[in-house]
């Protein structure tokens, strides 16, 4: 067996970066992936201060592209890394009226929030021996639980991610794979830095606090059955 790691998509900023920090503090080794190489480098520099002598692994990756995802699998095998926890955290927001829907816009949102989750999960399942424990944590949104005005495409992608998660759990039942669904509410992250948006985030949650709650629940899954986590603002 190789070195056990936690793999986090969208790990260069926001909730993903805070998850990596919390996991390191909990004694786990991490690997973060994301599309922006510069952001990844800055994230690794921050995480290394927490990790000390432990290596923080990283790799540029657009999880919506099969070739990129295959490179992740190759990197893990080449470095003798085994995924203990897979955090499907990457995503892309969209707030716009339904009359603005275009094929390009739909493809972009579905690739980031659904297709990428499926491709990365498939690759990790493919390279992880059935004898090894694997916990898949699909981080979605409360928009996967309820439809919202001005979020039709985004909700459709997140509802799809929820359906995939529930079906995946059914398919993997009885194996050494645990599937956890996480539905967080709004957080103070760059997720909301969308063109034309001027959203008031003052009442939104701190991603560091949300990450702490998620990591605590995921760690508890080693001792008890954890399936769904919903985290809302007060």
C-alpha positions as CSV (number, residue, x, y, z in Angstrom):
1,X,0.0,0.0,0.0
2,X,1.3,3.5,-0.9
3,X,1.0,6.8,1.0
4,X,-2.6,7.5,1.9
5,X,-3.8,11.0,0.9
6,X,-6.9,13.2,0.8
7,X,-7.5,14.5,-2.8
8,X,-9.3,17.8,-3.1
9,X,-10.6,19.3,-6.3
10,X,-11.0,23.0,-6.3
11,X,-8.4,23.0,-3.6
12,X,-6.6,26.2,-4.5
13,X,-9.0,28.6,-2.8
14,X,-12.2,29.0,-0.8
15,X,-13.7,25.9,0.9
16,X,-11.3,23.5,-0.9
17,X,-8.2,25.3,0.5
18,X,-9.8,25.4,4.0
19,X,-10.6,21.7,3.8
20,X,-6.9,21.0,2.9
21,X,-5.8,23.1,5.9
22,X,-8.1,21.3,8.3
23,X,-7.1,17.9,7.0
24,X,-3.4,18.6,7.5
25,X,-4.1,19.8,11.0
26,X,-5.9,16.4,11.5
27,X,-2.8,14.6,10.5
28,X,-3.7,13.8,6.9
29,X,-1.5,14.2,3.8
30,X,-3.2,16.2,1.0
31,X,-3.2,16.7,-2.7
32,X,-5.0,19.7,-4.2
33,X,-5.9,20.1,-7.8
34,X,-7.3,23.1,-9.7
35,X,-7.3,24.9,-13.0
36,X,-5.1,27.9,-12.1
37,X,-1.4,27.1,-11.6
38,X,-0.6,30.4,-9.9
39,X,-3.4,29.9,-7.4
40,X,-2.2,26.4,-6.7
41,X,1.3,27.6,-6.0
42,X,0.1,30.2,-3.5
43,X,-2.2,27.6,-1.9
44,X,0.7,25.1,-1.5
45,X,2.9,27.8,0.0
46,X,0.2,28.5,2.6
47,X,-0.5,24.8,3.3
48,X,3.2,24.0,3.7
49,X,3.4,26.3,6.7
50,X,0.9,24.1,8.4
51,X,2.2,20.8,7.0
52,X,5.8,21.4,8.2
53,X,8.0,18.7,6.8
54,X,5.1,16.8,5.1
55,X,4.8,17.2,1.3
56,X,1.7,19.0,0.0
57,X,1.0,17.5,-3.4
58,X,-0.6,19.5,-6.2
59,X,-1.4,19.3,-9.9
60,X,-3.1,21.7,-12.4
61,X,-6.2,20.0,-13.6
62,X,-9.5,20.9,-15.3
63,X,-11.7,18.0,-13.9
64,X,-14.1,18.5,-16.8
65,X,-11.4,17.3,-19.3
66,X,-10.7,13.5,-19.5
67,X,-7.1,14.0,-20.4
68,X,-6.5,16.1,-17.3
69,X,-8.2,13.7,-15.0
70,X,-6.2,10.8,-16.5
71,X,-3.1,12.8,-15.6
72,X,-4.2,12.9,-12.0
73,X,-4.6,9.1,-12.0
74,X,-1.1,8.7,-13.5
75,X,0.4,11.2,-11.0
76,X,-1.1,9.2,-8.1
77,X,0.3,5.9,-9.4
78,X,3.7,7.4,-10.3
79,X,4.1,8.8,-6.8
80,X,2.7,5.7,-5.1
81,X,-0.2,7.7,-3.6
82,X,-3.5,6.0,-2.5
83,X,-6.7,8.1,-2.1
84,X,-8.2,7.7,1.3
85,X,-10.6,10.6,1.0
86,X,-11.8,12.1,-2.3
87,X,-13.3,15.6,-1.8
88,X,-15.3,16.5,-5.0
89,X,-15.3,20.2,-4.1
90,X,-14.8,22.0,-7.5
91,X,-17.7,24.0,-8.9
92,X,-18.8,27.1,-10.7
93,X,-21.6,29.4,-9.8
94,X,-24.2,31.2,-12.0
95,X,-26.9,33.6,-11.1
96,X,-28.9,34.7,-14.2
97,X,-32.4,34.6,-15.6
98,X,-33.4,31.5,-17.5
99,X,-33.9,33.5,-20.7
100,X,-30.1,33.9,-20.7
101,X,-29.5,30.2,-21.1
102,X,-27.2,29.2,-24.0
103,X,-25.6,25.9,-25.0
104,X,-22.2,27.3,-24.1
105,X,-23.4,28.5,-20.7
106,X,-25.1,25.2,-19.9
107,X,-22.0,23.2,-20.9
108,X,-19.7,25.4,-18.7
109,X,-21.8,25.0,-15.6
110,X,-22.5,21.3,-16.1
111,X,-18.8,20.6,-16.8
112,X,-17.7,22.3,-13.5
113,X,-20.5,21.0,-11.2
114,X,-21.4,17.6,-12.6
115,X,-19.3,16.2,-15.4
116,X,-16.1,16.9,-13.5
117,X,-17.4,15.2,-10.4
118,X,-18.2,12.1,-12.4
119,X,-14.9,11.9,-14.3
120,X,-12.7,12.4,-11.3
121,X,-14.7,9.9,-9.2
122,X,-14.5,7.4,-12.0
123,X,-10.8,7.7,-12.3
124,X,-10.2,7.3,-8.5
125,X,-12.5,4.3,-8.4
126,X,-10.6,2.8,-11.3
127,X,-7.2,3.0,-9.8
128,X,-8.1,2.2,-6.1
129,X,-8.0,-1.5,-5.4
130,X,-11.3,-2.9,-4.1
131,X,-9.6,-4.1,-0.9
132,X,-8.7,-0.5,0.1
133,X,-11.1,1.8,2.0
134,X,-12.2,4.9,0.1
135,X,-14.5,7.7,1.2
136,X,-16.0,9.9,-1.5
137,X,-17.2,13.3,-0.3
138,X,-19.4,15.1,-2.9
139,X,-19.7,18.7,-1.8
140,X,-22.6,20.3,-3.6
141,X,-24.9,23.1,-2.4
142,X,-28.3,23.6,-0.7
143,X,-29.2,24.5,-4.4
144,X,-29.1,20.7,-4.9
145,X,-32.0,20.4,-2.4
146,X,-34.3,23.3,-3.5
147,X,-34.9,25.2,-6.8
148,X,-34.1,28.9,-6.7
149,X,-35.0,31.8,-8.9
150,X,-32.1,33.0,-11.1
151,X,-30.3,29.7,-10.6
152,X,-32.0,27.4,-13.0
153,X,-28.9,26.1,-14.8
154,X,-26.9,25.9,-11.6
155,X,-29.7,24.1,-9.7
156,X,-30.1,21.7,-12.6
157,X,-26.4,20.8,-12.4
158,X,-26.4,20.5,-8.7
159,X,-29.6,18.3,-8.7
160,X,-27.8,16.1,-11.2
161,X,-24.8,15.9,-8.9
162,X,-27.2,14.9,-6.1
163,X,-28.8,12.2,-8.3
164,X,-25.3,10.9,-9.2
165,X,-24.3,10.8,-5.6
166,X,-27.3,8.8,-4.5
167,X,-27.0,6.4,-7.4
168,X,-23.3,6.0,-6.7
169,X,-24.0,5.2,-3.1
170,X,-26.5,2.5,-4.2
171,X,-24.1,1.0,-6.7
172,X,-21.2,0.8,-4.2
173,X,-23.3,-0.5,-1.3
174,X,-21.6,-3.4,0.4
175,X,-18.1,-2.4,-0.8
176,X,-15.3,-0.6,1.0
177,X,-16.5,2.7,-0.4
178,X,-18.4,5.2,1.6
179,X,-20.2,8.1,-0.2
180,X,-21.0,11.3,1.8
181,X,-23.1,14.1,0.4
182,X,-22.5,17.6,1.7
183,X,-24.9,20.5,1.1
184,X,-23.4,23.8,2.4
185,X,-25.2,27.1,2.2
186,X,-23.6,30.4,1.0
187,X,-20.0,31.1,2.1
188,X,-17.7,34.1,1.8
189,X,-15.6,32.9,-1.1
190,X,-14.5,33.9,-4.6
191,X,-17.3,31.6,-5.8
192,X,-19.5,34.7,-5.9
193,X,-17.1,36.8,-8.0
194,X,-19.2,36.5,-11.1
195,X,-19.5,39.1,-13.8
196,X,-22.3,41.5,-13.1
197,X,-22.8,40.3,-9.5
198,X,-22.7,42.6,-6.5
199,X,-23.9,40.2,-3.8
200,X,-23.9,41.1,-0.1
201,X,-21.9,38.4,1.6
202,X,-22.0,39.9,5.1
203,X,-24.4,37.2,6.4
204,X,-22.7,34.3,4.7
205,X,-20.6,31.6,6.4
206,X,-16.9,31.5,7.0
207,X,-15.4,28.7,4.8
208,X,-12.9,27.8,7.5
209,X,-15.7,27.1,9.9
210,X,-17.6,25.1,7.3
211,X,-14.5,23.1,6.5
212,X,-14.0,22.3,10.2
213,X,-17.5,20.9,10.4
214,X,-17.1,18.8,7.2
215,X,-13.7,17.3,8.2
216,X,-15.0,16.5,11.7
217,X,-18.0,14.7,10.2
218,X,-16.0,12.9,7.6
219,X,-13.5,11.7,10.3
220,X,-16.4,10.4,12.3
221,X,-17.4,8.3,9.3
222,X,-14.6,6.0,10.2
223,X,-16.5,5.0,13.4
224,X,-20.2,5.5,12.3
225,X,-22.4,5.7,9.2
226,X,-22.4,9.3,7.9
227,X,-24.3,9.8,4.7
228,X,-25.6,13.4,4.3
229,X,-24.5,16.7,5.8
230,X,-26.4,19.9,5.4
231,X,-24.8,23.1,6.7
232,X,-26.9,26.3,6.7
233,X,-26.6,29.9,7.8
234,X,-28.5,30.8,11.0
